[in-house]
């Protein structure tokens, strides 16, 4: 019975996210996870500074392992305990709490809204406003981006976060409800805060970055498949999306990011990626896709439509499969009792 309530809660959370977007409140679970990461990192940094060792890099990597494991355990254990108590109190109470948790873990409408702010800023207030708007959703330096660079950054973020912000957390919630969703989100948040290849995090954030690669491996490829299907349904160039996916899906330092970026580039018939500046350091990156046509502001809105359609398609298939699995389990239990 608990599994039925949990599955229904995931569905309600998904619908709430599509309708209302990610709630902006100080007690947002992901914000709390971020605060936990910051405080734990600060504690470990103090310990590292006081440590007299010849292998500082190795010690930092060890601290990074401790940071990741401790944050993941706490982030998953706390909601699990709260949900157990809520379901024991009453199934409806547990259902409501888990629905809210699932809502907080998804970001489809928020991703669409924030990306469209970039488009609106470019159209209304010009390049400087567009640079500022896109700086809110990307990690790269944006002050020297051209308009094409701003649009590409927004489209790339939508493509990458189709998996990270929607498909991946939904994938894990369909398997294990909100607790497994928090498991994923804690690792993803760790990577977004510490998974950089700069002097500060090259050792400290290594384990969190590798962990993020592992948990996103399957969802990234599922996302690419459903994104191709979305491109077909929305009448974008799905054949080119398949072509570019096969050719360019490995053109990224991450084993996962280029999967969705390559599909998006192919579907929109534009070229993404290329060199980018992060924390004032230039990173040379290969191009993804072919410049069949110039990048346009409208590509931001098009990428958002593909992202929303991809999310709905995956959710529909995911809930049907989960329903069939639960039905088979129920039939098996009935057969055993008989």
RABEL-V246122 format. One record per residue. SS is DSSP state (A for helix, B for strand, O for the rest). OMEGA is omega in whole degrees, 0 to 359 (none if undefined). Layout:
BEGIN
SS:OMEGA
SS:OMEGA
END
This chain:
BEGIN
O:180
A:181
A:178
A:178
A:181
A:179
A:177
A:179
A:177
A:179
A:180
A:178
A:178
A:180
A:179
A:179
A:179
A:184
A:190
A:182
O:183
O:181
O:179
O:180
O:184
O:182
O:177
O:182
A:180
A:175
A:178
A:176
A:178
A:178
A:178
A:179
A:182
A:181
A:179
A:178
A:180
A:179
A:182
A:178
A:178
A:179
A:181
A:181
A:182
A:184
O:177
O:183
O:179
O:180
O:182
A:180
A:179
A:179
A:177
A:178
A:177
A:176
A:178
A:176
A:178
A:179
A:183
A:183
A:182
A:180
A:181
A:181
A:181
A:183
A:180
A:186
A:183
A:178
A:178
A:179
A:180
A:180
A:177
A:179
A:180
A:179
A:177
A:178
A:175
O:180
A:180
A:178
A:178
A:179
A:180
A:180
A:181
A:176
A:179
A:178
A:181
A:177
A:181
A:186
A:182
O:186
O:183
A:183
A:178
A:179
A:179
A:182
A:182
A:178
A:179
A:175
A:177
A:179
A:181
A:180
A:178
A:184
A:186
A:189
A:174
O:190
A:182
A:178
A:178
A:178
A:180
A:182
A:181
A:178
A:179
O:185
O:178
O:181
O:184
O:172
O:185
O:188
O:181
O:181
O:170
O:177
A:177
A:179
A:178
A:180
A:180
A:180
A:179
A:180
A:178
A:179
A:177
A:181
A:182
A:184
A:168
A:176
A:186
A:187
A:185
A:188
A:183
A:178
A:178
A:177
A:181
A:178
A:177
A:178
A:188
A:177
A:183
A:180
A:179
A:174
A:177
A:174
A:180
A:187
A:179
A:179
A:180
A:178
A:175
A:180
A:181
A:182
A:185
A:186
O:181
O:180
O:175
O:184
O:184
O:190
O:185
O:177
O:185
O:184
O:184
A:184
A:179
A:179
A:179
A:178
A:178
A:177
A:183
A:185
A:180
A:186
A:181
A:180
A:181
A:181
A:173
A:180
A:180
A:180
A:182
A:176
A:175
A:178
A:178
A:178
A:177
A:182
A:181
O:176
O:168
O:185
O:184
A:178
A:177
A:177
A:177
A:182
A:182
A:177
A:181
A:185
A:192
A:186
O:180
O:183
O:180
O:177
O:175
O:178
O:187
O:190
A:185
A:179
A:181
A:179
A:180
A:178
A:181
A:179
A:180
A:181
A:182
A:179
O:179
O:179
O:180
B:177
B:190
O:184
O:179
B:181
B:177
B:180
O:176
O:178
B:181
B:176
B:180
O:183
O:179
O:175
B:176
B:180
O:179
O:180
O:179
O:176
O:180
O:175
O:181
O:179
O:182
A:179
A:177
A:179
A:179
A:178
A:178
A:178
A:178
A:179
A:180
A:180
A:178
A:181
A:181
A:179
A:180
A:180
A:181
A:180
A:181
A:181
A:176
A:179
A:179
A:178
A:179
A:178
A:179
A:178
A:179
A:178
A:180
A:179
A:179
A:179
A:180
A:180
A:180
A:180
A:180
O:none
END
